[in-house]
Amino acid sequence: MHRLSNPPSLDDQDLRRAVDWAIVSRRSVRAFLPRDVSNEQVAGILDVARHAASGMNTQPWHVHVVRGAVKDRISAAIAEIDNDPRRSAELKEPYEYYPVTWTSPFVDRRRKVGWDLYGLLAIEKGDKARMHAQHGRNYRFFDAPVGLFFTVDRAMEQGSLIDYGMFLQSVMVGARARGLDTCPQVAFTKFHRVIAEQLDIPDSQMLVCGMSLGHADMSRAENTLVTEREPVERFATFHGDTRKEPRS
């Protein structure tokens, strides 16, 4: 697709609705159908996402697409360690994604989404075995046919993670526009060395996150989860001219 090509033949309202729908309907899907997604479909999504903004056009992203036996081999290698508490505890994250010390309201939102999900799955508080099993589904890509791993050159700084966020959002919105669903997964970063070994990723590349891609299985309870978002007035401050209509 040429980035300056003519817009689709939709009126302004339909175009806005289509774009808004793709953004608003994006959510983390945690159960997928065994229906395949072709490499051509994945390439089409990436072809659109590559136009995401990046500082000075650095385009710091690199994507590893996995499926079939390769994906299964990675899942098995991770599960072997994840199911061994001693070995799992020895692993180090490549970077700090979450805060070391949680504060409100962020910790409250984190807890709510966790308990809402466990509630749908009938996992009771303190049931560590079932919690571990559910978390372990991350490493099977929630049964999605396609897995994605995103890496960045270690020479890049924090600004490139901002660029990466825009790229990841573009991937997920591009997937929605094609009737597909995704789940971005920082859960994979703990196993970055395992993944690097399996995919022969050089030490110069840092794993940013993983992602599952496929068709949502809407018969599964976990996919009925819809997380809440704060209203605009709770996070946005408008400064200056309010552009109020003049009094008559």
Stockholm file with secondary structure:
# STOCKHOLM 1.0

chainA/1-248         MHRLSNPPSLDDQDLRRAVDWAIVSRRSVRAFLPRDVSNEQVAGILDVARHAASGMNTQPWHVHVVRGAVKDRISAAIAEIDNDPRRSAELKEPYEYYPVTWTSPFVDRRRKVGWDLYGLLAIEKGDKARMHAQHGRNYRFFDAPVGLFFTVDRAMEQGSLIDYGMFLQSVMVGARARGLDTCPQVAFTKFHRVIAEQLDIPDSQMLVCGMSLGHADMSRAENTLVTEREPVERFATFHGDTRKEPRS
#=GR chainA/1-248 SS CCTTSCCCSCCHHHHHHHHHHHHHTCCBCCCBCSCCCCHHHHHHHHHHHTTSCCGGGCCCCEEEEECHHHHHHHHHHHHHHHTCHHHHHTCCCSSCCSCSSCCTTHHHHHHHHHHHHHHHTTCCTTCHHHHHHHHHGGGGGGGCSEEEEEEEETTSCHHHHHHHHHHHHHHHHHHHHTTCEEEEEGGGGGGHHHHHHHHTCCTTEEEEEEEEEECBCTTSGGGGCCCCCCCHHHHCCCCSCCCCCCCC
#=GC SS_cons         CCTTSCCCSCCHHHHHHHHHHHHHTCCBCCCBCSCCCCHHHHHHHHHHHTTSCCGGGCCCCEEEEECHHHHHHHHHHHHHHHTCHHHHHTCCCSSCCSCSSCCTTHHHHHHHHHHHHHHHTTCCTTCHHHHHHHHHGGGGGGGCSEEEEEEEETTSCHHHHHHHHHHHHHHHHHHHHTTCEEEEEGGGGGGHHHHHHHHTCCTTEEEEEEEEEECBCTTSGGGGCCCCCCCHHHHCCCCSCCCCCCCC
//
